[in-house]
């Protein structure tokens, strides 16, 4: 997608409040990818992504920035925690598995796109198969011409959804659960795909399904027949290599000075991550993936350790460092009102299901923001996630009492007085914490 850095930031602003420095950094990194794609193959090989380290407390938007960025450009995206990897020789996941997981993400992404391309043809075939079953269930002695017209009437009816809830029995592909073994180096071997690729016909079984379910199932089967798996694999590996984004969270947990115990393992994990970030080739079950042009975004709170505590070689592979700030009362007000998925809107639509017309006044939103900011300041700073805690406490009575009957729409207004009354317990606990030394 040909978006300028300003346009990328504008798109991120729809979901993420503040953190302009981080947004600019990722927007430039994304635009540089587009710029690189317009160069000659010789120059493309010379230009590698400038990886980013995001430093800041939890809940301020680090992961969301990376996730929204990948969704914006439909790039393969993988989020991993650095703490789940162990140094070679220890029991646990090896760092190369992150690249294999990225390849799986790319395969799913490309396959969904290819399915969308053949959806019309696959649905038409599936509807005709289901219509044939319906026609046989309602068979009568007719001539060939009359039979074709009879079947076509069912095809039209199935397409219009007239038989969606009717139950039929059809033959579907019996797909056994995949059985995987781990080979040397951590690579997964799918035994099902090995035996399935020997040219043996797929085993089928009879199932009773509604017409709607049958159409969806047969449509998936037909789409698989129309998709070229080799082309999917080739395109997915190309995207993983050139467009992939790996977000390594909690990287501060593997940073630490010292030469005893856990610190040895932490530094070992850093040294194992280093060649992946520097650029190497990792074998996956779909083929080799070069990591030279994958964009790596690392993140951590760095409360105890510092970025400088990472080994120098790894620091050098993350030349761009941005610091995300703690959220203020104004940020909380904006988070409650501005994003397209604002939490106040989420609760409003949820309770609207039970005929509750929930509305928040401006003074209520300011009070909620103030309480969230103060609790973060006096206890653990968990950023925007604090709003979920506050909102659940605030709306507990309404959520519990709503539903269970056919009631007319009931308007409920949340104002500052309501907030103070229902969050009294949280406010008192917060006031007491001011005096705890």
C-alpha positions in Angstrom: 0.0 0.0 0.0 1.5 3.4 -1.1 0.9 5.5 2.0 3.0 8.5 3.0 4.4 8.6 6.6 1.8 11.3 7.5 -1.0 9.1 6.1 0.3 6.1 8.1 0.3 8.2 11.3 -3.2 9.4 10.6 -4.4 5.8 10.3 -2.7 4.9 13.5 -4.3 7.9 15.2 -7.7 6.3 14.7 -6.9 3.6 17.3 -3.9 4.8 19.3 -3.7 8.0 21.4 -0.5 10.0 21.7 3.0 8.4 21.4 3.7 10.6 18.3 7.5 9.8 18.3 6.8 6.0 18.1 4.2 6.4 15.4 6.6 8.5 13.3 9.4 6.0 13.7 7.3 3.0 12.5 5.7 5.1 9.7 9.1 6.0 8.4 10.2 2.4 8.6 7.2 1.3 6.7 7.6 4.0 4.0 11.3 2.9 3.6 10.0 -0.5 2.7 8.0 0.9 -0.1 10.9 3.1 -1.2 13.1 0.0 -1.2 10.6 -2.0 -3.4 11.0 0.7 -6.1 14.7 0.2 -6.5 16.7 -2.1 -8.7 17.3 -5.7 -7.4 21.0 -4.8 -6.9 20.2 -1.8 -4.7 17.4 -3.7 -2.9 19.9 -6.3 -1.6 22.0 -3.5 0.0 19.3 -1.8 1.9 18.0 -3.5 5.2 15.3 -2.3 7.6 16.2 -0.1 10.5 14.9 -2.1 13.5 13.2 -0.3 16.4 13.3 -0.6 20.2 10.2 0.8 22.0 10.8 1.7 25.6 7.8 2.4 27.9 5.5 1.1 30.6 2.9 -1.6 29.8 -0.4 -0.6 28.3 0.7 2.6 26.5 0.4 1.3 23.0 3.6 -0.5 22.0 2.1 -3.7 20.8 -1.0 -2.0 19.3 1.2 0.3 17.2 3.0 -2.7 15.6 -0.2 -4.7 15.2 -2.1 -1.9 13.6 0.8 -1.2 11.3 0.9 -4.7 10.0 -2.9 -4.8 9.5 -2.7 -1.5 7.6 -0.4 -3.0 4.9 -1.6 -6.6 5.2 1.9 -7.7 6.2 2.7 -11.0 8.0 2.9 -10.1 11.6 4.1 -12.1 14.6 4.2 -11.1 18.3 6.5 -13.1 20.5 7.7 -12.8 24.1 11.5 -12.9 24.5 11.1 -14.7 27.8 9.7 -17.9 26.2 13.0 -18.6 24.4 15.9 -20.3 26.0 19.6 -20.5 25.1 20.6 -23.5 22.9 21.3 -26.4 25.2 18.4 -25.6 27.6 14.9 -27.1 27.4 12.5 -24.7 25.7 11.8 -23.0 22.4 14.6 -22.0 20.1 14.7 -18.5 18.6 14.4 -19.8 15.0 10.8 -20.9 15.8 9.8 -17.2 15.6 10.7 -17.2 11.9 8.8 -20.5 11.3 5.8 -19.0 13.0 6.0 -15.9 10.8 6.0 -18.2 7.8 2.8 -19.8 9.1 1.3 -16.3 9.4 2.2 -15.5 5.9 0.8 -18.8 4.5 -2.6 -18.0 6.3 -2.6 -14.5 5.0 -1.9 -15.4 1.4 -4.3 -18.4 1.5 -7.1 -16.1 2.7 -6.5 -13.7 -0.2 -6.5 -16.5 -2.7 -9.7 -17.9 -1.3 -11.3 -14.5 -1.6 -10.3 -14.5 -5.3 -12.0 -17.9 -6.1 -14.9 -17.5 -3.6 -17.5 -16.8 -6.3 -16.6 -19.9 -8.3 -16.3 -22.1 -5.2 -19.6 -20.9 -3.8 -21.4 -21.6 -7.1 -20.1 -25.2 -7.2 -20.9 -25.8 -3.6 -24.5 -24.4 -4.0 -25.0 -26.7 -7.0 -23.9 -29.8 -5.1 -26.2 -28.9 -2.2 -29.1 -28.2 -4.5 -28.5 -31.6 -6.2 -28.9 -33.3 -2.7 -32.1 -31.3 -2.1 -33.5 -32.2 -5.5 -32.8 -35.9 -4.9 -34.5 -35.7 -1.5 -37.6 -34.3 -3.3 -37.2 -36.4 -6.5 -40.1 -37.3 -8.7 -40.3 -38.9 -12.2 -39.5 -36.2 -14.7 -37.9 -35.9 -18.1 -34.3 -34.7 -18.5 -35.3 -31.1 -19.3 -37.8 -31.0 -16.4 -35.1 -32.4 -14.1 -32.6 -29.7 -15.0 -35.2 -27.0 -14.4 -36.2 -28.7 -11.1 -32.5 -28.7 -9.9 -32.0 -25.1 -11.1 -34.9 -24.0 -8.9 -33.2 -25.5 -5.9 -29.9 -23.8 -6.9 -31.7 -20.5 -6.9 -33.4 -21.2 -3.6 -30.1 -22.2 -2.0 -28.4 -19.1 -3.3 -31.3 -16.9 -1.8 -31.0 -18.6 1.6 -34.5 -20.2 1.6 -33.2 -23.5 2.8 -30.5 -22.3 5.2 -31.9 -24.1 8.2 -33.0 -27.3 6.4 -30.9 -30.4 7.4 -29.3 -32.6 4.7 -26.8 -35.4 4.7 -23.7 -34.9 2.5 -20.3 -36.5 1.9 -17.5 -34.3 3.2 -13.7 -34.7 3.3 -12.6 -36.3 6.6 -9.7 -34.3 7.8 -7.9 -36.0 10.7 -6.2 -33.9 13.3 -2.6 -32.9 12.3 0.1 -34.9 14.0 3.4 -33.1 14.2 6.8 -34.2 15.4 9.7 -32.0 16.3 12.9 -32.7 14.4 16.4 -31.6 15.1 16.7 -27.8 15.3 13.1 -27.5 16.4 11.5 -27.8 12.9 8.1 -29.3 12.9 7.3 -32.3 10.7 3.6 -32.6 9.8 3.0 -36.4 9.3 -0.5 -35.7 7.9 0.8 -33.6 5.1 3.5 -36.2 4.3 1.0 -39.1 3.9 -1.6 -36.8 2.3 0.8 -35.7 -0.4 1.3 -39.3 -1.7 -1.5 -39.0 -4.1 -3.9 -41.0 -2.1 -7.6 -40.0 -2.4 -9.0 -38.2 0.6 -11.2 -40.2 2.9 -14.8 -39.0 2.9 -17.6 -39.4 5.4 -21.3 -38.6 5.7 -22.4 -35.8 7.9 -25.8 -34.2 8.7 -25.6 -30.4 8.4 -27.8 -27.5 7.8 -27.8 -26.3 4.2 -25.9 -23.1 5.2 -23.2 -25.2 7.0 -23.0 -27.6 4.1 -22.5 -24.8 1.6 -19.7 -23.2 3.7 -17.9 -26.6 4.2 -18.1 -27.5 0.5 -17.1 -24.0 -0.5 -13.9 -24.4 1.5 -13.2 -27.7 -0.2 -13.8 -26.3 -3.6 -11.7 -23.3 -2.9 -8.8 -25.6 -1.9 -9.1 -27.4 -5.2 -8.9 -24.1 -7.1 -5.9 -22.7 -5.2 -2.3 -23.5 -6.4 -0.5 -24.5 -3.1 2.9 -24.1 -4.7 2.1 -20.5 -5.7 0.7 -19.8 -2.2 3.9 -21.1 -0.6 6.1 -19.1 -2.9 4.2 -15.9 -2.4 4.0 -16.4 1.3 7.7 -16.9 1.7 8.4 -13.8 -0.4 6.1 -11.7 1.8 7.6 -13.1 5.0 11.1 -12.2 3.8 10.3 -8.8 2.4 7.2 -7.5 4.3 7.3 -9.6 7.6 7.2 -7.8 11.0 8.3 -9.6 14.1 7.4 -7.9 17.4 9.7 -9.1 20.2 8.0 -8.1 23.5 9.5 -8.1 27.0 13.0 -7.8 25.6 14.0 -6.0 28.8 13.5 -9.3 30.7 16.5 -10.9 28.9 18.7 -7.8 29.6 20.8 -7.9 32.7 24.3 -7.6 33.9 26.1 -10.3 35.7 27.7 -13.6 35.1 25.8 -16.0 37.4 22.7 -18.1 37.2 19.8 -16.7 35.1 21.9 -13.9 33.7 24.0 -16.4 31.7 20.9 -17.8 30.1 19.5 -14.3 29.4 22.7 -13.3 27.6 22.6 -16.6 25.7 19.1 -15.9 24.4 20.3 -12.4 23.3 23.2 -14.1 21.4 20.8 -16.6 19.8 18.5 -13.8 18.7 21.4 -11.8 17.2 21.9 -13.9 14.0 18.1 -13.8 13.4 18.1 -10.0 13.5 21.4 -9.7 11.7 20.2 -11.8 8.8 20.4 -15.6 8.3 18.4 -18.3 6.6 15.9 -20.4 8.6 14.5 -23.6 7.2 10.7 -24.0 7.5 8.4 -26.7 6.2 7.5 -24.4 3.3 11.1 -23.7 2.3 14.0 -21.4 3.4 13.3 -17.9 4.8 15.9 -15.2 4.8 15.6 -12.9 7.7 17.8 -10.0 6.3 14.8 -7.9 5.3 12.3 -8.7 8.1 11.5 -5.6 10.3 12.1 -6.3 13.9 10.4 -4.2 16.6 11.5 -4.9 20.1 9.7 -3.5 23.2 10.0 -3.5 27.0 9.2 -1.5 30.1 12.9 -1.3 31.1 12.0 -0.5 34.7 14.8 -2.5 36.2 17.2 -2.9 33.4 18.2 -0.4 30.7 18.5 -0.7 26.9 22.3 -0.3 27.5 22.2 -3.6 29.4 21.6 -5.5 26.2 24.7 -6.9 24.6 26.3 -4.2 22.3 25.9 -6.3 19.2 22.2 -6.6 19.7 21.9 -2.9 20.5 23.6 -2.1 17.2 20.9 -4.0 15.3 18.2 -1.8 16.8 19.5 1.6 15.7 16.2 3.4 16.4 15.1 3.8 20.0 11.8 5.6 20.9 10.5 6.2 24.4 6.7 6.0 25.0 5.4 8.1 27.9 3.0 7.2 30.6 -0.6 8.2 29.9 -2.0 11.4 31.4 -5.6 12.4 32.3 -6.0 14.0 28.9 -4.7 10.8 27.2 -7.3 8.8 29.1 -10.1 11.2 28.1 -9.1 10.9 24.5 -8.8 7.1 24.8 -12.4 7.0 26.2 -13.8 9.1 23.4 -11.8 9.4 20.2 -10.7 5.9 18.8 -13.1 4.0 16.6 -13.0 1.2 19.1 -13.3 3.4 22.2 -14.1 1.5 25.4 -17.2 3.6 26.1 -18.6 2.7 22.7 -17.8 -1.0 23.3 -19.9 -1.0 26.5 -22.7 1.0 24.9 -23.1 -1.5 22.0 -22.8 -4.5 24.4 -25.5 -3.2 26.8 -27.7 -2.1 23.8 -28.3 -5.9 23.2 -30.2 -5.9 26.5 -32.1 -2.6 25.6 -29.9 -0.4 27.8 -29.2 3.0 26.1 -25.9 3.8 27.9 -24.6 7.4 27.7 -21.6 9.0 29.3 -21.5 12.8 30.2 -18.3 14.7 29.7 -17.8 15.2 33.5 -18.2 11.4 34.0 -15.5 10.8 31.4 -13.2 13.3 33.0 -13.8 11.7 36.4 -13.0 8.2 35.1 -9.8 9.5 33.5 -8.8 11.2 36.7 -9.3 8.0 38.7 -7.5 5.8 36.2 -4.5 8.2 36.2 -4.3 8.4 40.0 -4.5 4.6 40.4 -1.7 4.2 37.9 0.4 6.8 39.8 -0.2 5.2 43.2 0.0 1.6 42.3 1.3 -0.4 39.3 1.3 1.6 36.1 -0.6 -0.6 33.6 -1.5 2.2 31.1 -4.7 2.1 29.2 -5.5 -1.4 30.6 -6.4 0.4 33.9 -9.6 1.7 32.1 -10.9 -1.9 31.8 -10.6 -2.3 35.6 -12.3 1.0 36.3 -15.1 0.5 33.7 -15.9 -3.0 35.0 -16.3 -1.8 38.6 -18.3 1.2 37.4 -20.8 -0.8 35.2 -21.0 -3.9 37.3 -24.5 -3.3 38.7 -25.9 -2.3 35.3 -24.3 -5.3 33.5 -25.6 -7.7 36.2 -29.2 -6.4 36.3 -29.6 -6.0 32.5 -31.2 -8.7 30.4 -33.4 -11.7 31.1 -36.7 -10.2 29.9 -38.4 -8.4 27.0 -38.0 -4.8 28.3 -38.4 -1.5 26.4 -35.2 0.5 25.8 -34.1 2.1 29.1 -31.9 5.2 29.0 -29.0 5.2 31.5 -26.9 8.3 31.9 -23.5 8.0 33.6 -22.4 11.3 35.2 -19.7 12.3 37.6 -22.0 11.7 40.7 -22.7 8.2 39.5 -18.9 7.6 39.0 -18.1 8.8 42.5 -20.8 6.7 44.1 -19.9 3.5 42.3 -16.2 3.9 42.5 -16.1 5.0 46.1 -14.3 1.8 47.2 -11.5 2.3 44.6 -11.2 6.0 45.5 -10.9 5.3 49.2 -8.2 2.7 48.6 -6.4 5.1 46.3 -6.5 7.8 49.0 -5.1 5.4 51.6 -2.2 4.5 49.4 -1.0 8.1 49.4 0.0 7.5 53.1 1.8 4.2 52.6 5.6 4.8 52.6 
